[in-house]
Amino acid sequence: MQKKESYTSLERHEESISDDVNPFRIPPDCNNLFQMLNKERSLKKLEHQRKMALPIHEKVTHTRRMTQSRLMEEVKERDSHTAVSRTPQQENPSRRIYMLKDLNIDKGSMKEYITKKRELFLMEYSLTVKRGEIQLLEQKAIEEERKLTRAEKFLEENTILFEDFLKENDKNSVEAINIAEQETKVKLEKIAEIKKLTSKIVAVKSDIAKYEDMLNEYKKYEEFLLMLSQSERCKSTSSGDWKHTEKIKKASTASHRRSGGSREILELSSSRETSSRNKSSRLSIKTPALETDSSDGENEPELFFTDPQELLNVMAELEEQTLSLIQNTRDTEESLEDFKQTAELTQKKIESESKQLKEQTDVMMDTIQRETEKTAQLEQRCQLFGFGKNKPDDQDNTLELLSGKVEEVFRCCVGETAANLSILQMLTTIEGKLVELLENAEMIPRERMSIAERAQEKERRIRLRDEKIRLQMMHQEERQRKAMERSKTDKTNSKKIK
């Protein structure tokens, strides 16, 4: 009965799912499903307990249970074939209930049923979702079609407006082109007029500049003539008329003796005067301002020169003076250059001599310092050597030895016999010789000094090496001698022990 109730609840649940729209709605018989599962578990447990409590002859083995299950499956297949072969009219609900009564619904069939139902729910849900999406897309398509129609209308209106705008723009452009052509014509005419006026202005300015240059030149000539006239008047008042006439004659003779170059200069000056007269006449005709200047010039003082030859003679004298002055300036410049060269040479000589003297002073100071240090060291050694140890006899002996050593050094350094010289005199001569040698060494070039130093260093190394070899040989001989002595002593000791 319980199984029948569970299956009836499942059928009701299926009908409710088919009637509902939402597949994920919780069915009303969901609690009955869980109750059915619990009941199945409890029934299985009771069945298991019952089988365990049966006596041994009633218990069934695993193979028998398997055969029973296989037979049950065959019966189910047979029943399913018969159900397919039968018509739906032949199926009776009472028979269906009767068949379900004998069937054992196991756990696997329930799981399959649940999974199938779940898949069915999911399929229905996906169908509903897709249908909703299809509806939304259809609505959007309708809205887009409406928008397209509106956009087409707007485009048509805009095209009409744009065509009108283009027509107006064409009209305006044609009018603007006509106006621009007219303006360009007017502009070109104005530019041509401006060019003509500017050319006239430039010509007038050039004429004004020429006339100004000419005026300045004439003013300079005027100033020069006034200066000459004043100087000549002063000379005439001081020396007299006859001297002036003699000077003029001499100047005229000198001017006749001058070369063709001076004649050319005179011709140029005369041509300038004639041109200046012509230009002055032109200026007086053209400009009224120059007429006023000429009227003012009438009030100016008169020139001293009555004849142009006098002016030319004065010019010749001035040229001679300028030539003499130019020659004098050239001579002074040459003497200055010679003086500069001699000064530079003397400066270089003085600098070189000062450098040499500085170097010599530095060398002398170094040698003096070294000698003072040596004397101080020698004094200390002498004090230490003779501090309360040597008696007068010993001191005399040491002095004799020192005098002998000093004489040997004197002979080696000076090469003379020290017969009538004292020890101090010999030492002073040795010191002077050393100073002279040091000065000569400083005067020797550095390259030669470096070569000599290398040679001395090489000799010193060779000498040290020979000395070292000699000491090693002596040490080796000493060791051999000691070894021989030890061997002899060992032999004597061994004989005594025997």
SULCORUR-V474458 format. One record per residue. N is the residue number from 0. RES is the residue in one letter. PSI is psi in degrees with one decimal (* if undefined). OMEGA is omega in whole degrees, 0 to 359 (999 if undefined). BURIAL is + if it has 9 or more other C-alpha atoms within 8 Angstrom, else -. Layout:
# SULCORUR-V474458
n:N res:RES psi:PSI omega:OMEGA burial:BURIAL
n:N res:RES psi:PSI omega:OMEGA burial:BURIAL
This chain:
# SULCORUR-V474458
n:0 res:M psi:-39.6 omega:179 burial:-
n:1 res:Q psi:-41.9 omega:178 burial:-
n:2 res:K psi:-40.9 omega:179 burial:-
n:3 res:K psi:-43.3 omega:179 burial:+
n:4 res:E psi:-40.8 omega:179 burial:-
n:5 res:S psi:-43.1 omega:181 burial:+
n:6 res:Y psi:-37.1 omega:176 burial:-
n:7 res:T psi:-38.9 omega:178 burial:-
n:8 res:S psi:-38.5 omega:178 burial:+
n:9 res:L psi:-42.1 omega:179 burial:+
n:10 res:E psi:-42.6 omega:177 burial:-
n:11 res:R psi:-40.1 omega:179 burial:-
n:12 res:H psi:-41.3 omega:178 burial:+
n:13 res:E psi:-43.1 omega:180 burial:-
n:14 res:E psi:-40.9 omega:179 burial:-
n:15 res:S psi:-37.2 omega:178 burial:+
n:16 res:I psi:-42.2 omega:180 burial:+
n:17 res:S psi:-35.6 omega:180 burial:-
n:18 res:D psi:-37.0 omega:183 burial:-
n:19 res:D psi:156.3 omega:177 burial:-
n:20 res:V psi:-44.4 omega:182 burial:-
n:21 res:N psi:121.5 omega:181 burial:-
n:22 res:P psi:-18.7 omega:184 burial:+
n:23 res:F psi:18.3 omega:174 burial:-
n:24 res:R psi:137.8 omega:182 burial:-
n:25 res:I psi:125.3 omega:181 burial:-
n:26 res:P psi:156.9 omega:180 burial:-
n:27 res:P psi:-25.6 omega:182 burial:-
n:28 res:D psi:24.6 omega:181 burial:+
n:29 res:C psi:-38.3 omega:179 burial:-
n:30 res:N psi:-35.0 omega:178 burial:-
n:31 res:N psi:-34.2 omega:179 burial:+
n:32 res:L psi:-46.4 omega:179 burial:+
n:33 res:F psi:-36.1 omega:178 burial:-
n:34 res:Q psi:-38.1 omega:179 burial:-
n:35 res:M psi:-42.0 omega:179 burial:+
n:36 res:L psi:-41.9 omega:178 burial:-
n:37 res:N psi:-39.9 omega:179 burial:-
n:38 res:K psi:-40.3 omega:179 burial:-
n:39 res:E psi:-42.2 omega:179 burial:-
n:40 res:R psi:-44.0 omega:181 burial:-
n:41 res:S psi:-39.6 omega:178 burial:-
n:42 res:L psi:-42.1 omega:178 burial:-
n:43 res:K psi:-39.7 omega:180 burial:-
n:44 res:K psi:-42.5 omega:178 burial:-
n:45 res:L psi:-40.6 omega:178 burial:-
n:46 res:E psi:-40.7 omega:179 burial:-
n:47 res:H psi:-41.0 omega:179 burial:-
n:48 res:Q psi:-38.5 omega:180 burial:-
n:49 res:R psi:-42.3 omega:180 burial:-
n:50 res:K psi:-36.9 omega:178 burial:-
n:51 res:M psi:-31.0 omega:182 burial:-
n:52 res:A psi:-10.9 omega:180 burial:-
n:53 res:L psi:154.0 omega:174 burial:-
n:54 res:P psi:171.6 omega:189 burial:-
n:55 res:I psi:-36.5 omega:184 burial:-
n:56 res:H psi:-18.7 omega:178 burial:-
n:57 res:E psi:-12.7 omega:180 burial:-
n:58 res:K psi:152.1 omega:183 burial:-
n:59 res:V psi:142.1 omega:180 burial:-
n:60 res:T psi:174.3 omega:181 burial:-
n:61 res:H psi:-37.9 omega:180 burial:-
n:62 res:T psi:-39.1 omega:179 burial:-
n:63 res:R psi:-40.3 omega:178 burial:-
n:64 res:R psi:-38.7 omega:179 burial:+
n:65 res:M psi:-41.4 omega:178 burial:-
n:66 res:T psi:-40.1 omega:178 burial:-
n:67 res:Q psi:-43.1 omega:179 burial:-
n:68 res:S psi:-38.3 omega:179 burial:-
n:69 res:R psi:-42.2 omega:178 burial:-
n:70 res:L psi:-38.8 omega:178 burial:-
n:71 res:M psi:-39.5 omega:178 burial:-
n:72 res:E psi:-40.8 omega:178 burial:-
n:73 res:E psi:-40.4 omega:179 burial:-
n:74 res:V psi:-41.0 omega:179 burial:-
n:75 res:K psi:-41.8 omega:179 burial:-
n:76 res:E psi:-41.0 omega:180 burial:-
n:77 res:R psi:-42.9 omega:179 burial:-
n:78 res:D psi:-37.9 omega:179 burial:-
n:79 res:S psi:-38.5 omega:177 burial:-
n:80 res:H psi:-43.7 omega:180 burial:-
n:81 res:T psi:-35.8 omega:179 burial:-
n:82 res:A psi:-35.7 omega:178 burial:+
n:83 res:V psi:-39.8 omega:181 burial:-
n:84 res:S psi:-29.7 omega:179 burial:-
n:85 res:R psi:157.5 omega:177 burial:-
n:86 res:T psi:161.5 omega:179 burial:-
n:87 res:P psi:-24.1 omega:179 burial:-
n:88 res:Q psi:-33.4 omega:181 burial:-
n:89 res:Q psi:-24.5 omega:181 burial:-
n:90 res:E psi:132.0 omega:181 burial:+
n:91 res:N psi:136.6 omega:179 burial:-
n:92 res:P psi:-31.7 omega:179 burial:-
n:93 res:S psi:-38.4 omega:177 burial:-
n:94 res:R psi:-40.5 omega:179 burial:-
n:95 res:R psi:-42.8 omega:179 burial:+
n:96 res:I psi:-40.1 omega:179 burial:+
n:97 res:Y psi:-39.4 omega:179 burial:-
n:98 res:M psi:-38.3 omega:179 burial:-
n:99 res:L psi:-25.7 omega:180 burial:-
n:100 res:K psi:-40.6 omega:183 burial:-
n:101 res:D psi:-19.5 omega:183 burial:-
n:102 res:L psi:140.7 omega:175 burial:-
n:103 res:N psi:111.2 omega:178 burial:-
n:104 res:I psi:110.1 omega:182 burial:-
n:105 res:D psi:-180.0 omega:184 burial:-
n:106 res:K psi:-36.8 omega:181 burial:-
n:107 res:G psi:-42.3 omega:179 burial:-
n:108 res:S psi:-36.8 omega:178 burial:-
n:109 res:M psi:-42.4 omega:179 burial:+
n:110 res:K psi:-43.0 omega:178 burial:-
n:111 res:E psi:-39.3 omega:180 burial:-
n:112 res:Y psi:-44.3 omega:181 burial:-
n:113 res:I psi:-43.5 omega:180 burial:-
n:114 res:T psi:-40.0 omega:178 burial:-
n:115 res:K psi:-42.8 omega:178 burial:-
n:116 res:K psi:-39.9 omega:178 burial:-
n:117 res:R psi:-44.7 omega:177 burial:-
n:118 res:E psi:-40.3 omega:179 burial:-
n:119 res:L psi:-42.1 omega:177 burial:-
n:120 res:F psi:-44.7 omega:181 burial:+
n:121 res:L psi:-40.7 omega:179 burial:+
n:122 res:M psi:-43.6 omega:179 burial:-
n:123 res:E psi:-39.5 omega:180 burial:+
n:124 res:Y psi:-42.7 omega:179 burial:+
n:125 res:S psi:-37.5 omega:178 burial:-
n:126 res:L psi:-44.5 omega:180 burial:-
n:127 res:T psi:-41.5 omega:179 burial:-
n:128 res:V psi:-44.2 omega:180 burial:-
n:129 res:K psi:-38.5 omega:176 burial:-
n:130 res:R psi:-41.8 omega:178 burial:-
n:131 res:G psi:-41.5 omega:178 burial:-
n:132 res:E psi:-39.3 omega:178 burial:-
n:133 res:I psi:-41.8 omega:178 burial:-
n:134 res:Q psi:-43.6 omega:179 burial:-
n:135 res:L psi:-41.8 omega:179 burial:-
n:136 res:L psi:-38.4 omega:177 burial:-
n:137 res:E psi:-43.0 omega:177 burial:-
n:138 res:Q psi:-43.2 omega:179 burial:-
n:139 res:K psi:-39.7 omega:179 burial:-
n:140 res:A psi:-40.6 omega:178 burial:-
n:141 res:I psi:-43.1 omega:179 burial:-
n:142 res:E psi:-41.1 omega:179 burial:-
n:143 res:E psi:-38.0 omega:176 burial:-
n:144 res:E psi:-40.5 omega:177 burial:-
n:145 res:R psi:-44.2 omega:179 burial:-
n:146 res:K psi:-39.9 omega:179 burial:-
n:147 res:L psi:-42.9 omega:178 burial:-
n:148 res:T psi:-42.5 omega:178 burial:-
n:149 res:R psi:-43.5 omega:180 burial:-
n:150 res:A psi:-38.1 omega:177 burial:-
n:151 res:E psi:-41.3 omega:178 burial:-
n:152 res:K psi:-45.1 omega:179 burial:-
n:153 res:F psi:-39.1 omega:179 burial:-
n:154 res:L psi:-43.0 omega:178 burial:-
n:155 res:E psi:-44.7 omega:178 burial:-
n:156 res:E psi:-43.3 omega:180 burial:-
n:157 res:N psi:-38.3 omega:177 burial:-
n:158 res:T psi:-40.6 omega:178 burial:-
n:159 res:I psi:-45.9 omega:179 burial:-
n:160 res:L psi:-39.5 omega:180 burial:-
n:161 res:F psi:-38.9 omega:177 burial:-
n:162 res:E psi:-42.0 omega:177 burial:-
n:163 res:D psi:-42.2 omega:180 burial:-
n:164 res:F psi:-40.0 omega:179 burial:-
n:165 res:L psi:-39.9 omega:178 burial:-
n:166 res:K psi:-46.3 omega:179 burial:-
n:167 res:E psi:-38.9 omega:180 burial:-
n:168 res:N psi:-40.0 omega:177 burial:-
n:169 res:D psi:-43.0 omega:178 burial:-
n:170 res:K psi:-46.9 omega:181 burial:-
n:171 res:N psi:-38.7 omega:180 burial:-
n:172 res:S psi:-39.9 omega:178 burial:-
n:173 res:V psi:-44.6 omega:178 burial:-
n:174 res:E psi:-41.5 omega:180 burial:-
n:175 res:A psi:-37.1 omega:179 burial:-
n:176 res:I psi:-42.5 omega:179 burial:-
n:177 res:N psi:-43.9 omega:180 burial:-
n:178 res:I psi:-41.0 omega:180 burial:-
n:179 res:A psi:-39.1 omega:178 burial:-
n:180 res:E psi:-43.9 omega:178 burial:-
n:181 res:Q psi:-43.3 omega:181 burial:-
n:182 res:E psi:-39.3 omega:178 burial:-
n:183 res:T psi:-39.1 omega:177 burial:-
n:184 res:K psi:-46.0 omega:180 burial:-
n:185 res:V psi:-40.9 omega:181 burial:-
n:186 res:K psi:-43.2 omega:179 burial:-
n:187 res:L psi:-40.4 omega:177 burial:-
n:188 res:E psi:-44.2 omega:179 burial:-
n:189 res:K psi:-40.6 omega:180 burial:-
n:190 res:I psi:-40.9 omega:179 burial:-
n:191 res:A psi:-43.5 omega:178 burial:-
n:192 res:E psi:-42.2 omega:180 burial:-
n:193 res:I psi:-41.0 omega:179 burial:-
n:194 res:K psi:-42.9 omega:178 burial:-
n:195 res:K psi:-46.1 omega:181 burial:-
n:196 res:L psi:-41.6 omega:179 burial:-
n:197 res:T psi:-39.2 omega:177 burial:-
n:198 res:S psi:-40.2 omega:177 burial:-
n:199 res:K psi:-42.2 omega:180 burial:-
n:200 res:I psi:-42.0 omega:180 burial:-
n:201 res:V psi:-41.5 omega:179 burial:-
n:202 res:A psi:-43.4 omega:179 burial:-
n:203 res:V psi:-43.2 omega:180 burial:-
n:204 res:K psi:-40.2 omega:179 burial:-
n:205 res:S psi:-40.1 omega:177 burial:-
n:206 res:D psi:-42.0 omega:180 burial:-
n:207 res:I psi:-42.7 omega:180 burial:-
n:208 res:A psi:-41.7 omega:178 burial:-
n:209 res:K psi:-46.4 omega:181 burial:-
n:210 res:Y psi:-37.0 omega:177 burial:-
n:211 res:E psi:-42.5 omega:177 burial:-
n:212 res:D psi:-43.9 omega:179 burial:-
n:213 res:M psi:-41.9 omega:181 burial:-
n:214 res:L psi:-44.0 omega:178 burial:-
n:215 res:N psi:-40.4 omega:179 burial:-
n:216 res:E psi:-43.2 omega:179 burial:-
n:217 res:Y psi:-36.5 omega:178 burial:+
n:218 res:K psi:-40.1 omega:177 burial:-
n:219 res:K psi:-44.0 omega:177 burial:-
n:220 res:Y psi:-42.0 omega:181 burial:-
n:221 res:E psi:-46.1 omega:179 burial:-
n:222 res:E psi:-42.0 omega:180 burial:-
n:223 res:F psi:-43.9 omega:180 burial:-
n:224 res:L psi:-39.4 omega:178 burial:+
n:225 res:L psi:-41.9 omega:178 burial:+
n:226 res:M psi:-44.2 omega:180 burial:-
n:227 res:L psi:-40.8 omega:180 burial:-
n:228 res:S psi:-40.3 omega:178 burial:+
n:229 res:Q psi:-44.6 omega:180 burial:+
n:230 res:S psi:-40.1 omega:180 burial:-
n:231 res:E psi:-37.0 omega:177 burial:+
n:232 res:R psi:-43.1 omega:178 burial:+
n:233 res:C psi:-42.2 omega:180 burial:-
n:234 res:K psi:-40.3 omega:181 burial:+
n:235 res:S psi:-39.4 omega:179 burial:+
n:236 res:T psi:-33.2 omega:183 burial:-
n:237 res:S psi:-43.4 omega:189 burial:-
n:238 res:S psi:-23.4 omega:179 burial:-
n:239 res:G psi:164.0 omega:185 burial:+
n:240 res:D psi:-36.0 omega:184 burial:-
n:241 res:W psi:-37.1 omega:176 burial:-
n:242 res:K psi:-38.2 omega:180 burial:+
n:243 res:H psi:-40.4 omega:179 burial:+
n:244 res:T psi:-38.4 omega:178 burial:-
n:245 res:E psi:-41.1 omega:178 burial:-
n:246 res:K psi:-39.4 omega:180 burial:-
n:247 res:I psi:-41.4 omega:179 burial:+
n:248 res:K psi:-46.0 omega:179 burial:-
n:249 res:K psi:-42.2 omega:180 burial:-
n:250 res:A psi:-37.4 omega:180 burial:+
n:251 res:S psi:-42.6 omega:177 burial:+
n:252 res:T psi:-40.0 omega:178 burial:-
n:253 res:A psi:-37.0 omega:179 burial:-
n:254 res:S psi:-35.7 omega:176 burial:+
n:255 res:H psi:-34.1 omega:180 burial:-
n:256 res:R psi:-17.2 omega:182 burial:-
n:257 res:R psi:160.9 omega:183 burial:+
n:258 res:S psi:178.5 omega:181 burial:-
n:259 res:G psi:-21.3 omega:180 burial:-
n:260 res:G psi:-41.3 omega:179 burial:-
n:261 res:S psi:-36.4 omega:177 burial:+
n:262 res:R psi:-41.2 omega:178 burial:+
n:263 res:E psi:-38.2 omega:178 burial:-
n:264 res:I psi:-42.0 omega:179 burial:-
n:265 res:L psi:-40.9 omega:179 burial:+
n:266 res:E psi:-42.1 omega:178 burial:-
n:267 res:L psi:-42.6 omega:180 burial:-
n:268 res:S psi:-40.7 omega:178 burial:-
n:269 res:S psi:-41.0 omega:178 burial:-
n:270 res:S psi:-37.6 omega:177 burial:-
n:271 res:R psi:-40.2 omega:180 burial:-
n:272 res:E psi:-43.8 omega:180 burial:-
n:273 res:T psi:-43.7 omega:179 burial:-
n:274 res:S psi:-37.7 omega:179 burial:-
n:275 res:S psi:-36.6 omega:178 burial:+
n:276 res:R psi:-44.4 omega:179 burial:-
n:277 res:N psi:-44.3 omega:181 burial:-
n:278 res:K psi:-37.9 omega:179 burial:-
n:279 res:S psi:-36.9 omega:177 burial:-
n:280 res:S psi:-40.4 omega:178 burial:-
n:281 res:R psi:-44.2 omega:180 burial:-
n:282 res:L psi:-37.7 omega:179 burial:+
n:283 res:S psi:-32.5 omega:178 burial:+
n:284 res:I psi:-41.1 omega:188 burial:-
n:285 res:K psi:-51.2 omega:189 burial:-
n:286 res:T psi:130.9 omega:176 burial:-
n:287 res:P psi:-22.5 omega:181 burial:-
n:288 res:A psi:-36.9 omega:178 burial:-
n:289 res:L psi:-27.3 omega:176 burial:+
n:290 res:E psi:-39.8 omega:177 burial:+
n:291 res:T psi:-38.0 omega:178 burial:-
n:292 res:D psi:-39.6 omega:179 burial:-
n:293 res:S psi:-36.6 omega:177 burial:-
n:294 res:S psi:-36.6 omega:175 burial:-
n:295 res:D psi:-34.9 omega:181 burial:-
n:296 res:G psi:-22.8 omega:177 burial:-
n:297 res:E psi:-31.2 omega:180 burial:-
n:298 res:N psi:-14.2 omega:181 burial:-
n:299 res:E psi:160.1 omega:180 burial:-
n:300 res:P psi:148.3 omega:181 burial:-
n:301 res:E psi:152.1 omega:179 burial:-
n:302 res:L psi:150.6 omega:179 burial:-
n:303 res:F psi:-31.8 omega:185 burial:-
n:304 res:F psi:125.8 omega:175 burial:-
n:305 res:T psi:-32.2 omega:180 burial:-
n:306 res:D psi:135.0 omega:178 burial:-
n:307 res:P psi:-21.2 omega:179 burial:-
n:308 res:Q psi:-33.4 omega:177 burial:-
n:309 res:E psi:-43.6 omega:179 burial:+
n:310 res:L psi:-39.6 omega:180 burial:+
n:311 res:L psi:-37.1 omega:177 burial:+
n:312 res:N psi:-42.3 omega:178 burial:+
n:313 res:V psi:-40.4 omega:178 burial:+
n:314 res:M psi:-39.2 omega:179 burial:-
n:315 res:A psi:-41.5 omega:178 burial:+
n:316 res:E psi:-44.4 omega:180 burial:+
n:317 res:L psi:-38.3 omega:178 burial:-
n:318 res:E psi:-42.3 omega:178 burial:-
n:319 res:E psi:-41.3 omega:179 burial:-
n:320 res:Q psi:-43.2 omega:179 burial:-
n:321 res:T psi:-39.6 omega:178 burial:-
n:322 res:L psi:-41.9 omega:178 burial:-
n:323 res:S psi:-39.9 omega:178 burial:-
n:324 res:L psi:-40.0 omega:179 burial:-
n:325 res:I psi:-42.0 omega:179 burial:-
n:326 res:Q psi:-41.0 omega:179 burial:-
n:327 res:N psi:-42.2 omega:179 burial:-
n:328 res:T psi:-39.8 omega:178 burial:-
n:329 res:R psi:-43.3 omega:179 burial:-
n:330 res:D psi:-43.5 omega:179 burial:-
n:331 res:T psi:-38.7 omega:178 burial:-
n:332 res:E psi:-43.0 omega:178 burial:-
n:333 res:E psi:-42.8 omega:178 burial:-
n:334 res:S psi:-37.6 omega:177 burial:-
n:335 res:L psi:-43.0 omega:179 burial:-
n:336 res:E psi:-43.1 omega:177 burial:-
n:337 res:D psi:-42.6 omega:180 burial:-
n:338 res:F psi:-40.9 omega:178 burial:-
n:339 res:K psi:-43.7 omega:180 burial:-
n:340 res:Q psi:-45.0 omega:179 burial:-
n:341 res:T psi:-38.8 omega:179 burial:-
n:342 res:A psi:-42.1 omega:178 burial:-
n:343 res:E psi:-43.2 omega:180 burial:-
n:344 res:L psi:-45.1 omega:179 burial:-
n:345 res:T psi:-38.3 omega:179 burial:-
n:346 res:Q psi:-43.4 omega:179 burial:-
n:347 res:K psi:-42.6 omega:179 burial:-
n:348 res:K psi:-44.7 omega:180 burial:-
n:349 res:I psi:-42.1 omega:180 burial:-
n:350 res:E psi:-44.1 omega:180 burial:-
n:351 res:S psi:-42.2 omega:179 burial:-
n:352 res:E psi:-39.5 omega:179 burial:-
n:353 res:S psi:-39.1 omega:177 burial:-
n:354 res:K psi:-45.6 omega:179 burial:-
n:355 res:Q psi:-42.4 omega:179 burial:-
n:356 res:L psi:-39.6 omega:177 burial:-
n:357 res:K psi:-44.0 omega:178 burial:-
n:358 res:E psi:-43.2 omega:179 burial:-
n:359 res:Q psi:-41.2 omega:178 burial:-
n:360 res:T psi:-40.4 omega:178 burial:-
n:361 res:D psi:-43.6 omega:179 burial:-
n:362 res:V psi:-44.1 omega:179 burial:+
n:363 res:M psi:-41.4 omega:179 burial:-
n:364 res:M psi:-40.7 omega:178 burial:-
n:365 res:D psi:-44.1 omega:180 burial:-
n:366 res:T psi:-39.9 omega:178 burial:+
n:367 res:I psi:-41.7 omega:180 burial:-
n:368 res:Q psi:-43.4 omega:179 burial:-
n:369 res:R psi:-42.5 omega:181 burial:-
n:370 res:E psi:-38.8 omega:177 burial:-
n:371 res:T psi:-40.6 omega:178 burial:-
n:372 res:E psi:-42.6 omega:179 burial:-
n:373 res:K psi:-42.9 omega:179 burial:-
n:374 res:T psi:-39.5 omega:178 burial:-
n:375 res:A psi:-43.7 omega:179 burial:-
n:376 res:Q psi:-42.8 omega:180 burial:-
n:377 res:L psi:-39.1 omega:178 burial:-
n:378 res:E psi:-42.5 omega:178 burial:-
n:379 res:Q psi:-43.0 omega:180 burial:-
n:380 res:R psi:-41.0 omega:179 burial:-
n:381 res:C psi:-40.6 omega:179 burial:-
n:382 res:Q psi:-42.9 omega:179 burial:-
n:383 res:L psi:-38.4 omega:182 burial:-
n:384 res:F psi:-36.4 omega:185 burial:-
n:385 res:G psi:20.0 omega:182 burial:-
n:386 res:F psi:92.8 omega:172 burial:-
n:387 res:G psi:15.8 omega:183 burial:-
n:388 res:K psi:-44.7 omega:186 burial:-
n:389 res:N psi:138.1 omega:175 burial:+
n:390 res:K psi:171.2 omega:180 burial:-
n:391 res:P psi:-38.6 omega:179 burial:-
n:392 res:D psi:-43.6 omega:179 burial:-
n:393 res:D psi:-40.4 omega:179 burial:-
n:394 res:Q psi:-40.7 omega:178 burial:+
n:395 res:D psi:-42.0 omega:179 burial:-
n:396 res:N psi:-45.0 omega:180 burial:-
n:397 res:T psi:-39.0 omega:178 burial:-
n:398 res:L psi:-40.5 omega:177 burial:-
n:399 res:E psi:-42.6 omega:178 burial:-
n:400 res:L psi:-43.5 omega:180 burial:-
n:401 res:L psi:-40.9 omega:178 burial:-
n:402 res:S psi:-39.5 omega:178 burial:+
n:403 res:G psi:-43.2 omega:179 burial:-
n:404 res:K psi:-40.9 omega:180 burial:-
n:405 res:V psi:-40.6 omega:178 burial:+
n:406 res:E psi:-41.9 omega:177 burial:+
n:407 res:E psi:-44.9 omega:179 burial:-
n:408 res:V psi:-40.0 omega:180 burial:+
n:409 res:F psi:-44.9 omega:178 burial:+
n:410 res:R psi:-38.9 omega:180 burial:+
n:411 res:C psi:-40.0 omega:185 burial:-
n:412 res:C psi:-47.9 omega:187 burial:-
n:413 res:V psi:-39.6 omega:181 burial:-
n:414 res:G psi:17.3 omega:179 burial:-
n:415 res:E psi:163.4 omega:178 burial:-
n:416 res:T psi:137.8 omega:181 burial:-
n:417 res:A psi:69.7 omega:184 burial:+
n:418 res:A psi:-51.6 omega:186 burial:-
n:419 res:N psi:22.1 omega:183 burial:-
n:420 res:L psi:143.0 omega:176 burial:-
n:421 res:S psi:174.8 omega:182 burial:-
n:422 res:I psi:-42.2 omega:180 burial:+
n:423 res:L psi:-41.6 omega:178 burial:-
n:424 res:Q psi:-42.4 omega:177 burial:-
n:425 res:M psi:-41.5 omega:179 burial:+
n:426 res:L psi:-40.6 omega:178 burial:+
n:427 res:T psi:-41.7 omega:178 burial:-
n:428 res:T psi:-39.1 omega:177 burial:-
n:429 res:I psi:-42.3 omega:180 burial:+
n:430 res:E psi:-43.3 omega:177 burial:-
n:431 res:G psi:-40.7 omega:177 burial:-
n:432 res:K psi:-41.3 omega:179 burial:+
n:433 res:L psi:-42.4 omega:179 burial:-
n:434 res:V psi:-42.7 omega:179 burial:+
n:435 res:E psi:-43.1 omega:178 burial:-
n:436 res:L psi:-40.4 omega:178 burial:-
n:437 res:L psi:-41.6 omega:177 burial:-
n:438 res:E psi:-43.0 omega:177 burial:+
n:439 res:N psi:-38.4 omega:178 burial:-
n:440 res:A psi:-36.5 omega:178 burial:-
n:441 res:E psi:-31.4 omega:179 burial:-
n:442 res:M psi:-19.1 omega:180 burial:-
n:443 res:I psi:143.4 omega:177 burial:-
n:444 res:P psi:154.5 omega:184 burial:-
n:445 res:R psi:-34.7 omega:180 burial:-
n:446 res:E psi:-45.7 omega:179 burial:-
n:447 res:R psi:-38.9 omega:178 burial:-
n:448 res:M psi:-42.8 omega:179 burial:+
n:449 res:S psi:-38.9 omega:178 burial:-
n:450 res:I psi:-44.1 omega:180 burial:-
n:451 res:A psi:-40.6 omega:178 burial:-
n:452 res:E psi:-40.2 omega:178 burial:-
n:453 res:R psi:-42.0 omega:180 burial:-
n:454 res:A psi:-43.3 omega:178 burial:-
n:455 res:Q psi:-41.1 omega:179 burial:-
n:456 res:E psi:-38.5 omega:178 burial:-
n:457 res:K psi:-44.7 omega:178 burial:-
n:458 res:E psi:-40.9 omega:180 burial:-
n:459 res:R psi:-41.7 omega:179 burial:-
n:460 res:R psi:-42.6 omega:179 burial:-
n:461 res:I psi:-42.0 omega:180 burial:-
n:462 res:R psi:-43.9 omega:178 burial:-
n:463 res:L psi:-39.7 omega:180 burial:-
n:464 res:R psi:-43.0 omega:178 burial:-
n:465 res:D psi:-40.2 omega:179 burial:-
n:466 res:E psi:-40.3 omega:179 burial:-
n:467 res:K psi:-42.6 omega:179 burial:-
n:468 res:I psi:-40.6 omega:180 burial:-
n:469 res:R psi:-42.9 omega:178 burial:-
n:470 res:L psi:-40.2 omega:178 burial:-
n:471 res:Q psi:-42.0 omega:178 burial:-
n:472 res:M psi:-43.5 omega:179 burial:-
n:473 res:M psi:-41.8 omega:179 burial:-
n:474 res:H psi:-40.3 omega:179 burial:-
n:475 res:Q psi:-42.1 omega:178 burial:-
n:476 res:E psi:-39.7 omega:178 burial:-
n:477 res:E psi:-41.4 omega:179 burial:-
n:478 res:R psi:-42.0 omega:178 burial:-
n:479 res:Q psi:-40.8 omega:180 burial:-
n:480 res:R psi:-44.6 omega:179 burial:-
n:481 res:K psi:-38.0 omega:179 burial:-
n:482 res:A psi:-40.5 omega:177 burial:-
n:483 res:M psi:-42.2 omega:179 burial:-
n:484 res:E psi:-42.0 omega:179 burial:-
n:485 res:R psi:-39.6 omega:180 burial:-
n:486 res:S psi:-37.7 omega:178 burial:-
n:487 res:K psi:-44.0 omega:179 burial:-
n:488 res:T psi:-37.4 omega:179 burial:-
n:489 res:D psi:-41.0 omega:180 burial:-
n:490 res:K psi:-43.7 omega:180 burial:-
n:491 res:T psi:-40.3 omega:179 burial:-
n:492 res:N psi:-40.2 omega:180 burial:-
n:493 res:S psi:-36.7 omega:178 burial:-
n:494 res:K psi:-41.1 omega:180 burial:-
n:495 res:K psi:-39.3 omega:180 burial:-
n:496 res:I psi:-40.1 omega:178 burial:-
n:497 res:K psi:* omega:999 burial:-
